[in-house]
Amino acid sequence: MSESQVQNLIQSSAQNSIPPQHRYHWTSGICACFDDMPICCLGTWCPCVLFGQNVEILTGRPWPGPCFMHCVLWGAVTATCCIFTQSPFGVLLSCVPGYAGGYRQAIRQKYNLEDAPCGDFITHFCCHPCANCQEHREIRERSVVIGSSVIDPPPFQTMGVPSSPTSR
């Protein structure tokens, strides 16, 4: 998925924007990785695969593409930054938080979630594997998976007064 497609997903979700007082809490905390050991292990040792699965469930796009892009950003770009800076502080120049943070924002918009524990970029920057696992648990909790199909609940709805009365 290109950057423009991610932005379109975020913008289309934002059109049905919900006021902050109606935002939901995440169903699990950022540090609740050990509540689901298989996902914890996948997120720790193969974060690219878990990220790809999250994107597939969220957008319907096959997981190998986002998995490969994550792997390139996580592995090649971060390693190159570490080599050029000749220190592990090259990790600070990694592109992964920006890439993954965009999808976290799309998840928050889709399920009307609060921006917690902090901003999307900072969450992935400080603890990408934990954020990746939390997002997977959230998508799984809020979606119904039947076979290979994912069924999402209807969007948040509010009762309102009609803009103009109908006359007969």
N, C-alpha and C positions, 0 to 999 in steps of 0.2 A: 504494500500500500504506500503510495507516495505521500509526501508531506501535505500536498494539497488535498488529497483524499481524507487524511486524518483531520485536517482543518475543516473540511466539509462535514465530516461526521460530527465534530464538536459543534459547529455552527448549527447544523440541523437539530441537534439535541438542545442547543441553547435557545432555539426559537420557542420551545415549550418550557422555557425557564421557570423554575419554581423559586419563590422567595426564600431567603436563607432560613427563616423560621420553620419552614416545612421540609428541611433537609433531614435525611435519615442518618443514623449512625451506621458505621461499618459493622457487619455481623461478627467480625473477629478483629482483635487488635493486631497491630503491626508486628508484635513480638509473639504471636500465638502460633508460630511455625510448628512447634512440637505437638500441637493438637492434631495434626494430620501428617504423620511421619512419611508416608509415600510422597506427598507433595513437597514436604520439607527436603527430602533427599533429592528429588528431581530439581527443585529450585536451587539447591546448593551445588550439586555436581553437574547439572545440565540446565542452567538457567535459560539458555537459548531455546531449548525444546519447550520448556514451560511457558516462556513468553510467546512462542509461536502458537501453542495451544490456546492461550488466552486470547490472542488476536483472532484465531479461527472461530472461537465461540462468540466473540464480540462482533465480528464483521462478516463471518461466513466465508472468509478468504482461506484457502488451504494453508496449513501451518508451516510448511517448509520454507516459503518465501520470507515471512517475518523472522523465522528461526535463523535462516542464513544471514539476513541483514543484521540481526542482533549479534550473531557470532562474529561477523566482520567488525562491527563496532566495538563489541566487548573484547574480542581477542586481538585483532590486527591493529586497530587504531590505538587502543590502550597500550598495547605492547610497544608500538612505534613511539608513542609519547614517552613511555618509560625509558626507551633506548635513547631518545634525543635529549631527555633531561638527565639521563644517567642516574636516575633514582626512582624509587617507587612512587614519588610524588607526581610522576607523569599520569598516574591514575586520575588526578584532579582535572586533567584535560580530556577525559573520556567523553565521548558523544552519547553514551548510553542513557544517562539521565534525561537528556532532552528528547531522545527518541521514545523511550519507555514512558516518560512523563506525559507525553501527548496522549498515549493510550489510556493512562490512568485518569486523565482528565475526561476522556470519552466515557470511561466506566462510571465516573462520578456523575457526569451529566445524564447518562442513560438511566441510572438507578437513583438519581436525586440524592447523592451522598454528600456529606459534609467534607470539607477540605481538611482532613485530619490524617495524621498528627500534625502535619505542616503542609506546605505547598507541594505540588506534584513533583516538580524538579528536585526539590530538596529531599523529599522522601526517597526518591530513587538514588539521589547522589549519596545520601548517608547510609542507606541500607537497601540496595537494589534487590538482593535475593529475598529479603523479608517482604518488601513491597510486592514483588512478583508473586510470592506465595499468597499474600493477603488478597491480591486481586483475583487469583484463581479461586480461592475459597469463596469470595464474594460473588463472582460470576456463577459458580456452581450452586450457591445457596439461593440466588435470586432467579435462576433459570431452571427450566425443566428440560432434561435431556431424555429424548425418546429415540433409541437407536442412535443414528448419527445426526438427528435433527435437534435443534435447540429451540425451545418455545419460551419466549419471554412473556412476563406478565404485562398487562396493559399499562400505559404510562399513567403518571399521577394525574388525577382529575380533580377539578374543583367545581362546586356548584356556583353559579353566578346568576345575576339578573340579566335578562335579555337586553341587548343594547337598544332595541326599539320594540314597542308592543306591536303585535300583529293585528291588523284590522281585517274584519271579514265583511 
